[in-house]
């Protein structure tokens, strides 16, 4: 099995892309986007993770079976994120209005 040799220019380009995305993450943290802050942060993090997996873990040049495993893992992650975000969206924003909690606190 022959190894694929990647040019140093590609690695430099990926490194610079990761630095730009890190700066975008920091910039997004200072902007109040309301409920979309988490969506923006997860989108940037997913893009950075994709770059790392494809180039630094050499998944781009891997066999098709490896691609299938990665796609299955990303699909499972998407399910978990969807469930987490649906829980986050449906939570009660004002904890004091929750009658069970106020009863427990003795108010």
Buried (B, 14 or more C-beta within 10 A) or exposed (E): EEEEEBEEEEEEEBEEBBEEBEEBBEEBEEEEEEEEEBEBBEEBEBBBEEBEBBBEEEBEEBEEEEEEEBEEEBEEEEEEEEEEBEEEEEEEEEEEEEEEEEEEEEE
